[in-house]
């Protein structure tokens, strides 16, 4: 059993290092895009779901009635007003 625990710990460490390397690469590439005028946001900051309908992409945010968008969500909504949908429940 201990043999498998060491193998699992080794795999976890490899996966963790791989993920950190990937995150570093993504951030470097994102910085280059920002320098050329792109606004980039983490998906979890932008909306709850991304929807695709009839070849168009939409940002969908679910909010309780009366609940306001976060500042970042409001910014993205302003930048992509025709693609940002707020669904109240």
C-alpha positions in Angstrom: 0.0 0.0 0.0 2.9 2.4 0.8 4.3 1.7 -2.6 1.1 3.1 -4.2 1.0 6.1 -1.8 4.5 7.2 -3.0 3.4 6.8 -6.6 0.3 8.9 -6.0 2.4 11.6 -4.3 4.9 11.5 -7.2 2.1 11.9 -9.7 0.5 14.8 -7.7 3.8 16.6 -7.7 4.3 16.1 -11.4 0.8 17.4 -12.1 1.3 20.4 -9.8 4.5 21.3 -11.5 2.9 20.9 -15.0 0.0 23.1 -14.0 2.3 25.8 -12.6 4.3 25.8 -15.8 1.1 26.0 -17.9 -0.2 28.9 -15.8 3.1 30.7 -16.3 2.9 30.2 -20.0 -0.7 31.4 -20.1 0.2 34.6 -18.1 3.1 35.4 -20.4 0.9 35.0 -23.5 -1.9 37.0 -21.9 0.5 39.8 -21.1 1.6 40.0 -24.8 -2.1 40.1 -25.8 -2.8 42.9 -23.2 0.1 44.9 -24.7 -1.7 44.8 -28.1 -5.0 46.1 -26.7 -6.8 42.9 -25.6 -8.9 43.0 -22.4 -8.5 39.6 -20.8 -10.4 38.2 -17.8 -10.6 35.0 -16.0 -13.7 33.1 -17.0 -14.9 32.9 -13.4 -14.8 36.7 -13.1 -16.8 37.3 -16.3 -19.9 35.2 -16.0 -21.5 31.9 -14.7 -21.8 30.3 -18.1 -20.8 30.8 -21.7 -23.5 30.0 -24.2 -23.4 29.4 -27.9 -26.5 29.8 -30.1 -26.8 30.1 -33.8 -23.0 30.6 -34.2 -22.8 33.4 -31.6 -21.1 33.3 -28.2 -22.8 34.8 -25.1 -21.7 35.5 -21.6 -24.6 34.5 -19.2 -24.7 35.6 -15.6 -27.4 34.4 -13.2 -28.3 36.9 -10.5 -31.0 37.0 -7.8 -33.5 39.7 -8.4 -32.0 43.0 -7.4 -28.4 41.7 -7.1 -25.9 43.8 -8.9 -23.1 42.8 -11.2 -19.6 42.8 -9.7 -17.3 45.7 -11.0 -15.5 43.3 -13.4 -18.8 41.8 -14.7 -20.1 45.4 -15.3 -16.9 46.2 -17.2 -17.2 43.2 -19.4 -20.9 43.8 -20.0 -20.1 47.3 -21.1 -17.4 46.0 -23.5 -19.7 43.3 -25.0 -23.2 44.6 -24.3 -24.9 42.6 -27.0 -23.3 39.4 -25.9 -23.7 39.7 -22.1 -27.0 38.4 -20.8 -28.2 38.7 -17.2 -30.8 36.1 -16.1 -32.7 37.0 -12.9 -34.2 34.3 -10.8 
